[in-house]
Amino acid sequence: MEVPWAQFANVFHMHFINATRQDITRPARSLHFTEIGYLQEKFFNNKATITVKVLYLFVFDTLANIWEYHFFLFRILMHFGNGLGKGCTC
């Protein structure tokens, strides 16, 4: 199954607006076409259509990176303990 890039970009943009809790009719910060173009170039090789397989790889890779980032932050907080909230100069 394939999805046209324009359809994916529209859905992605709507999810961005909803996720950032903006008014759909008047968003304060919408994605610019250059930002959407960057996503298409960086993650989808400028393809005009996206297969479900590629979309799953994008989502799972992104989630894996987010998990690694949050795990890294968690480890830092565990290392420094409560000192961060008490003006630690570590």
C-alpha positions, 0 to 999 in steps of 0.5 A: 500500500502506498500513500502520496507524499502530499496526503502524508504531509497534510496528516502529519501537519494536522497531528503536529498542530493537535499535538502542540495544542494549537487552534486548528483554524488559527495555528500559532506555529504551523510547519513551514513548507521547507520544514516539511520538505526537509522531512521528505528529503531526510527521512523519505528520500524525496519520494512522491509516494510512501509505502507502509513499510517505509512509514513504519520504519520512520515511526519505529526509528523515531520512537527508538531515538526518543526512547534513547534520549529520554533514557539518557536524561533519566541516567543523568538525573539518577547520577546527580540525584536531588542535587539538580534541584538544590543548585548543584554546581556539578 
